[in-house]
Amino acid sequence: MIYLDNAATTWPKPEGVSQAVKDCIDMLGANPGRGGHRLSVQAGEVLAKARRSLADLFGIRDPQNLFFYANATQAINQALKGLLQPGDHVVISPWEHNAMARPLETLKKECGIRVTVVPPSPQGTVDPLAVEEALTPDTRLIAMTHGSNVTGAVLPIEEIGAIAAKHGVLLLVDAAQTAGVLPIDVETMNIDLLAFPGHKGLFGPQGTGGLYVHPDVKLEPWIQGGTGSRSESLDHPSARPDGFESGTPNTPGIAGLEAGVRFVTQTGLDTIHRKEMALNDRLRSGLQEMDGVRVYGPEDSSLPVTSFNLEGVDSLTVAGILDQHFEIAVRAGFHCAALAHRSLGTDKTGTVRVSPGYFNCEKEIDDLLAALREIREVLL
Ligand SMILES: Cc1ncc(COP(=O)(O)O)c(C=O)c1O
């Protein structure tokens, strides 16, 4: 099987990841922070180590401001639902994943939040000036994806961060497609809240992700319950990170995530990015040489994500044939990103999305291109 769906979840994982998960299950089976015995303390150290590695990667000064969740979606929900109050105004991009757009839609309908979607820029990203123009005296939050999971477009988060800081507005960044792929520094980019998955560019197992929250941001825990601290009290603690991590965490998954982050830092973001982009560029040039293929998104996209359609063939049909006849896994349809497809004009058709990863090779891209040529010949 040729796996080219790394934007959904990376696979395979680096060697050390499954070993770290297994070691944690076999040797540190206890519940972190839920007892004074040594196994519980050691399990707590697994979480602390991963928090430190992630904090180093994202330029976070105090790792206690980073909370673990099961994925980016939970982290985004915690950020939005723990922050926004009736009457607040939020500015978002036209490239948001449903993980951002859907909770905001609910907050709009049920809690009197107002949302402005800035228009796409001609380059297929967003113009920071359009973000600034969308701000109102009630704007509490700019909430944007760092990179589109449909086109691979990268948004100018650093410029948007400067605008947010200038106007005293908070910035929430969805780093689902960029964590472990592009450099992120929450301080220099003025990011107040950073949501990230562990299972994509950070090479962790599924069921991992997290949220960074600047120490000055007042956030309510979206989920309450046992935290292992202040257990005698019925009031939910607000201490970080405990107050934001109710319930038993995914300790084995987080051990694997730490191994994934270590792989990223040891290999180097640059090395990983260069290899993935070389594969992506090979794919894009191959597609552009084919007749009857429409490729979407910016020419100079700097994420290894490419969307296209074979004219006259439904995207799901293409992906189905690739899977059934060629054993090539790509994603088709709408990629959980309704807004992005409205912006691209593909809200009726969807797209075929190919996302090469670090462990793919040139031959796999060439095999995909050959398969697409064959599909075109047979179907058109
Ligand atoms: C841009 C973007 N945001 C959010 C998500 C949701 O991530 P998760 O599956 O970790 O919840 C994804 C997943 O594909 C994504 O691409």
The ligand as an SDF file (V2000), in Angstrom:
LIG
                    3D

 16 16  0  0  0  0  0  0  0  0999 V2000
   -6.4380   22.4250    9.7130 C   0  0  0  0  0  0  0  0  0  0  0  0
   -6.9810   21.3570   10.6220 C   0  0  0  0  0  0  0  0  0  0  0  0
   -7.5290   21.7010   11.7910 N   0  0  0  0  0  0  0  0  0  0  0  0
   -8.0020   20.7890   12.6520 C   0  0  0  0  0  0  0  0  0  0  0  0
   -7.9480   19.4470   12.3700 C   0  0  0  0  0  0  0  0  0  0  0  0
   -8.4670   18.4600   13.3580 C   0  0  0  0  0  0  0  0  0  0  0  0
   -7.4100   17.7140   13.8630 O   0  0  0  0  0  0  0  0  0  0  0  0
   -7.6930   16.4340   14.7840 P   0  0  0  0  0  0  0  0  0  0  0  0
   -8.0810   15.3450   13.8640 O   0  0  0  0  0  0  0  0  0  0  0  0
   -6.3970   16.1960   15.4840 O   0  0  0  0  0  0  0  0  0  0  0  0
   -8.7780   16.8030   15.7100 O   0  0  0  0  0  0  0  0  0  0  0  0
   -7.3780   19.0270   11.1640 C   0  0  0  0  0  0  0  0  0  0  0  0
   -7.3440   17.5980   10.8060 C   0  0  0  0  0  0  0  0  0  0  0  0
   -7.1750   17.2180    9.6880 O   0  0  0  0  0  0  0  0  0  0  0  0
   -6.8780   20.0080   10.2660 C   0  0  0  0  0  0  0  0  0  0  0  0
   -6.3060   19.6600    9.1040 O   0  0  0  0  0  0  0  0  0  0  0  0
  1  2  1  0
  2  3  1  0
  2 15  2  0
  3  4  2  0
  4  5  1  0
  5  6  1  0
  5 12  2  0
  6  7  1  0
  7  8  1  0
  8  9  2  0
  8 10  1  0
  8 11  1  0
 12 13  1  0
 12 15  1  0
 13 14  2  0
 15 16  1  0
M  END
$$$$
